[in-house]
Amino acid sequence: MASQLASRKILIVDDNVDSVDLIADLLSMYGHVTAKAYGGAGGIETAINFQPDVMLVDLGMPEVTGYAVVKKLRQYPQMDDVVMVAYTAWDDATTRKQTSIAGFDEHLAKPADIERLLEVISLTRPKPQVI
């Protein structure tokens, strides 16, 4: 059952504040630890500091796109195991191919069914806690 999943650290990156807040609140209700970034540049900085297990990244953000976020973060060794999910309204075959080439691990169309979202999150392994 989805609600019995181990807690994951999830970063939501989108320029739509309401979307970020809603998804973060929803995932928190399922026991996940969430962080929010309201744009691509903030997403890069937050990812480096927060060290998420999973990132949900919108593609069509102004200034720093979701593609640019993933390209930049994939340069950091500590981001190798982060599951990066394109979370976007763009769901055509061309965009799906582009997200795969860009380094995204998954592609979810907005609005994603909560069970599908939790399924993608469940495919990740939580990072060990450093004490």
N, C-alpha and C positions, 0 to 999 in steps of 0.2 A: 504494500500500500504506500502511496506517495508520501503520506504524512509521517511515515516511519523511517524516512531516509536520514542518513547521517547529515549533520549540519555542514554546509559548504559556505565558503566566503565568496560572495557574488557581487561584482561591480556592474552597475547599470550605467551606460553612457548614452545620452541622448540630449538633444537640444530642447526637447519638449518636456518641460518641468513636470507637468501633470502626469505624463506617461512614466517618467522615472520614479516619481513619488509613489504612484499606484503600484507599479511592479515591485518596488522595494518593500512597501508595506505588505503586499501579498506574500512575497517570499519570506519575509520576517515571520509572518503568521505560521509558516510551515517550518520554522525553526532555523532558518538560514541567517547568517550574518551578512548584512548588505552595506554597500557603500554606493554613493551617488556621485555622478559627474554630469554637469549640464552642458557639455560640449566636448569636442575632441581633445583640445589641449588639456583641459582639466582631467579628462579620462586617462591620458598618458601619465600625468603626474600622480593621480590617485592610484593607478595600477601599480606603479613603482613602489609607492609607500604602503599600500594596502595588501599587496601580494595575494590577489584573489585566486580561487580555484577555477572560477568561471567568470567570463565577461559577456554581457549582453550589450552589443554595440549597434547603434543605428548607423545606417550608411550615409544618409543625406543630410549631414550636419553642415552648417556654413563654416567657412574658414578651414577647419581641420575635419575632413571626412572620416567616416568609419574605416575606409580603406587605408587612409594615412595613419590612423591610430594603430591598426594591426601591423602595418608595415614597420612602423617605428618600434613597437613593443617586441616584435619578433627578433629584433636586433639584440635584445637583452637576454643573456642565458637564463636568468631567473624567471623569465616568462615562457620558457620552453614547454612547461607542463600545463600552462593555463589554457583551458578550453575557451576559445573565442567563438562566440555565436553572433552571426549577423542577425540582428533583430530589426526587421525592416518591413515597410509596406511594399517594397519592390520584390515581387515574387515570380518574375518571368524567368524562363530558362537561361537567357543571356546573363542576367544578374546572378543567378545561382552559380553559373560557371565562373563568373568573375570573382565571386566571393571565395570560391574554392581555390582559384589561382592566387588570390591575394593573401591567403593564409588563414582564412576562417576555417574552423573545424565543423561548424554546423550552420544551417540557414533556417531561421524561423520567420514565417510571415506574421506580421501584426494584423489583427490581434491574435496571439497564439492561445490556443486552448491550454488551460492551466495544467492539465494532465500531460500534454505534450511537452510543455516547458519543464515540468518536474522530471519527466522521462529523460530529457537531454541533460539536465543537471545531475541526475542519478548515474549517468555514464562516467562521471568524473570521480576521481579519488580525492578525498580531502587531504590537504598538505599536513604533514606532521607538525604538531605544536612544538615550538622551541621554548624550553623552560629555563 
